[in-house]
Amino acid sequence: QVQLVESGGGLVQPGGSLRLSCAVSGNLGSLYYMGWYRQAPGNQREFVAGINNDGTTDYAGSVKGRFTISGDNTRTTIILQINTLRPEDTADYYCNARNKSNYDYWGQGTQVTVSS
C-alpha cells in the first residue's frame, strides 16, 4: 500500500510560481514511476509530468519549459515546480504513483487557481 499527500496549491497571479509537494509513504520499493496529473472543471484528468526511478522525466507539451518535476533520493517527496503560470493551468493537481504491477495510487489533490 502507498499513501500520497499533496500540498502547496493556492491562488496565484498569471506569471507567478508555485511549488507543489507530494509526500509519499508506504511500500516505496514497489514503485517505479511517479507523476503529476491535473483536472480542470469539466475536463478529464490529464498527464502533466512524470519521473522514473532512474531519474528520467517527461512532460506534457503544454507545460514543457515551465514545469519541473523532481524527487529526493529516497523518493519520499516528489516536487512539481510550476513557473510562468497561466490561467489555463487552473486545476486540481494530483500526485500519482505506479507500482511494478502497473497499479496507480492517487492523492487527494491540491487546488491551483491562476487569476488576477
Short mmCIF file of the C-alpha atoms (twelve columns), coordinates in Angstrom:
data_MODEL
# 
_entry.id   MODEL 
# 
loop_
_atom_site.group_PDB 
_atom_site.id 
_atom_site.type_symbol 
_atom_site.label_atom_id 
_atom_site.label_alt_id 
_atom_site.label_comp_id 
_atom_site.label_asym_id 
_atom_site.label_seq_id 
_atom_site.Cartn_x 
_atom_site.Cartn_y 
_atom_site.Cartn_z 
_atom_site.pdbx_PDB_model_num 
ATOM 1   C CA . GLN A 1   0.000   0.000  0.000   1 
ATOM 2   C CA . VAL A 2   1.139   3.526  -0.791  1 
ATOM 3   C CA . GLN A 3   -0.121  6.863  0.545   1 
ATOM 4   C CA . LEU A 4   0.230   10.180 -1.275  1 
ATOM 5   C CA . VAL A 5   -0.447  13.603 0.223   1 
ATOM 6   C CA . GLU A 6   -0.214  16.748 -1.896  1 
ATOM 7   C CA . SER A 7   0.373   20.281 -0.664  1 
ATOM 8   C CA . GLY A 8   1.381   23.673 -1.991  1 
ATOM 9   C CA . GLY A 9   -1.591  24.714 -4.059  1 
ATOM 10  C CA . GLY A 10  -3.159  28.129 -3.881  1 
ATOM 11  C CA . LEU A 11  -4.190  31.285 -5.672  1 
ATOM 12  C CA . VAL A 12  -1.526  32.942 -7.778  1 
ATOM 13  C CA . GLN A 13  -1.463  35.689 -10.387 1 
ATOM 14  C CA . PRO A 14  -0.616  34.962 -14.014 1 
ATOM 15  C CA . GLY A 15  3.135   34.758 -14.435 1 
ATOM 16  C CA . GLY A 16  3.626   33.610 -10.870 1 
ATOM 17  C CA . SER A 17  5.092   30.404 -9.471  1 
ATOM 18  C CA . LEU A 18  4.083   27.616 -7.143  1 
ATOM 19  C CA . ARG A 19  5.851   24.617 -5.678  1 
ATOM 20  C CA . LEU A 20  3.670   21.559 -5.254  1 
ATOM 21  C CA . SER A 21  4.847   18.793 -2.988  1 
ATOM 22  C CA . CYS A 22  3.790   15.161 -2.724  1 
ATOM 23  C CA . ALA A 23  4.652   13.220 0.420   1 
ATOM 24  C CA . VAL A 24  4.970   9.527  -0.342  1 
ATOM 25  C CA . SER A 25  4.783   6.768  2.256   1 
ATOM 26  C CA . GLY A 26  4.205   3.048  2.401   1 
ATOM 27  C CA . ASN A 27  5.671   0.347  0.180   1 
ATOM 28  C CA . LEU A 28  8.073   2.581  -1.742  1 
ATOM 29  C CA . GLY A 29  10.071  -0.339 -3.097  1 
ATOM 30  C CA . SER A 30  7.126   -1.399 -5.221  1 
ATOM 31  C CA . LEU A 31  7.070   1.871  -7.168  1 
ATOM 32  C CA . TYR A 32  8.847   2.620  -10.432 1 
ATOM 33  C CA . TYR A 33  7.132   5.769  -11.628 1 
ATOM 34  C CA . MET A 34  5.821   8.951  -10.024 1 
ATOM 35  C CA . GLY A 35  3.868   11.695 -11.693 1 
ATOM 36  C CA . TRP A 36  1.565   14.677 -11.527 1 
ATOM 37  C CA . TYR A 37  -1.783  14.967 -13.256 1 
ATOM 38  C CA . ARG A 38  -4.346  17.730 -13.263 1 
ATOM 39  C CA . GLN A 39  -8.070  18.079 -13.778 1 
ATOM 40  C CA . ALA A 40  -9.783  21.331 -14.625 1 
ATOM 41  C CA . PRO A 41  -13.529 21.772 -14.060 1 
ATOM 42  C CA . GLY A 42  -15.466 19.974 -16.763 1 
ATOM 43  C CA . ASN A 43  -12.352 18.314 -18.161 1 
ATOM 44  C CA . GLN A 44  -10.812 14.892 -17.897 1 
ATOM 45  C CA . ARG A 45  -7.747  14.309 -15.787 1 
ATOM 46  C CA . GLU A 46  -4.614  14.844 -17.863 1 
ATOM 47  C CA . PHE A 47  -0.965  13.983 -17.537 1 
ATOM 48  C CA . VAL A 48  1.363   16.822 -16.549 1 
ATOM 49  C CA . ALA A 49  4.777   15.387 -15.686 1 
ATOM 50  C CA . GLY A 50  6.415   12.143 -14.636 1 
ATOM 51  C CA . ILE A 51  9.686   10.787 -13.307 1 
ATOM 52  C CA . ASN A 52  11.069  7.250  -13.411 1 
ATOM 53  C CA . ASN A 53  13.216  5.576  -10.786 1 
ATOM 54  C CA . ASP A 54  16.247  6.225  -12.998 1 
ATOM 55  C CA . GLY A 55  15.510  9.943  -12.899 1 
ATOM 56  C CA . THR A 56  14.304  10.351 -16.453 1 
ATOM 57  C CA . THR A 57  11.426  12.776 -16.784 1 
ATOM 58  C CA . ASP A 58  8.698   13.540 -19.264 1 
ATOM 59  C CA . TYR A 59  6.242   16.385 -19.617 1 
ATOM 60  C CA . ALA A 60  3.043   17.289 -21.360 1 
ATOM 61  C CA . GLY A 61  3.708   19.627 -24.257 1 
ATOM 62  C CA . SER A 62  1.651   22.406 -22.693 1 
ATOM 63  C CA . VAL A 63  3.887   22.607 -19.624 1 
ATOM 64  C CA . LYS A 64  7.323   21.783 -21.032 1 
ATOM 65  C CA . GLY A 65  9.780   24.511 -20.150 1 
ATOM 66  C CA . ARG A 66  7.591   25.887 -17.375 1 
ATOM 67  C CA . PHE A 67  7.111   22.908 -15.046 1 
ATOM 68  C CA . THR A 68  9.843   20.809 -13.451 1 
ATOM 69  C CA . ILE A 69  9.350   17.508 -11.653 1 
ATOM 70  C CA . SER A 70  11.922  16.223 -9.201  1 
ATOM 71  C CA . GLY A 71  12.269  13.753 -6.388  1 
ATOM 72  C CA . ASP A 72  14.566  13.385 -3.415  1 
ATOM 73  C CA . ASN A 73  16.928  10.421 -3.190  1 
ATOM 74  C CA . THR A 74  14.541  8.430  -1.046  1 
ATOM 75  C CA . ARG A 75  11.562  9.204  -3.286  1 
ATOM 76  C CA . THR A 76  9.545   10.184 -0.216  1 
ATOM 77  C CA . THR A 77  8.909   13.634 -1.680  1 
ATOM 78  C CA . ILE A 78  8.038   14.487 -5.262  1 
ATOM 79  C CA . ILE A 79  8.108   18.154 -6.216  1 
ATOM 80  C CA . LEU A 80  6.426   19.930 -9.094  1 
ATOM 81  C CA . GLN A 81  7.867   23.396 -9.591  1 
ATOM 82  C CA . ILE A 82  5.465   25.474 -11.640 1 
ATOM 83  C CA . ASN A 83  6.643   28.708 -13.213 1 
ATOM 84  C CA . THR A 84  5.094   31.276 -15.515 1 
ATOM 85  C CA . LEU A 85  1.598   30.196 -14.554 1 
ATOM 86  C CA . ARG A 86  -1.255  30.814 -16.962 1 
ATOM 87  C CA . PRO A 87  -4.998  30.945 -16.297 1 
ATOM 88  C CA . GLU A 88  -5.349  27.689 -18.228 1 
ATOM 89  C CA . ASP A 89  -3.171  25.983 -15.622 1 
ATOM 90  C CA . THR A 90  -6.028  26.345 -13.145 1 
ATOM 91  C CA . ALA A 91  -6.955  22.841 -11.983 1 
ATOM 92  C CA . ASP A 92  -6.792  20.341 -9.192  1 
ATOM 93  C CA . TYR A 93  -3.350  18.759 -9.251  1 
ATOM 94  C CA . TYR A 94  -2.946  15.114 -8.272  1 
ATOM 95  C CA . CYS A 95  0.113   13.128 -7.345  1 
ATOM 96  C CA . ASN A 96  0.347   9.676  -8.898  1 
ATOM 97  C CA . ALA A 97  2.490   6.656  -8.105  1 
ATOM 98  C CA . ARG A 98  2.650   3.492  -10.190 1 
ATOM 99  C CA . ASN A 99  3.879   0.141  -8.937  1 
ATOM 100 C CA . LYS A 100 5.519   -2.707 -10.815 1 
ATOM 101 C CA . SER A 101 2.124   -4.275 -11.446 1 
ATOM 102 C CA . ASN A 102 1.096   -1.005 -13.106 1 
ATOM 103 C CA . TYR A 103 -1.356  -0.203 -10.345 1 
ATOM 104 C CA . ASP A 104 -1.915  3.515  -9.845  1 
ATOM 105 C CA . TYR A 105 -2.127  5.233  -6.498  1 
ATOM 106 C CA . TRP A 106 -3.577  8.744  -6.204  1 
ATOM 107 C CA . GLY A 107 -3.519  11.537 -3.707  1 
ATOM 108 C CA . GLN A 108 -6.490  13.696 -2.798  1 
ATOM 109 C CA . GLY A 109 -5.320  16.626 -4.892  1 
ATOM 110 C CA . THR A 110 -4.350  20.230 -4.312  1 
ATOM 111 C CA . GLN A 111 -6.073  23.152 -5.980  1 
ATOM 112 C CA . VAL A 112 -4.216  25.644 -8.131  1 
ATOM 113 C CA . THR A 113 -6.009  28.794 -9.236  1 
ATOM 114 C CA . VAL A 114 -4.357  31.277 -11.579 1 
ATOM 115 C CA . SER A 115 -6.192  34.570 -11.659 1 
ATOM 116 C CA . SER A 116 -5.574  38.281 -11.425 1 
# 
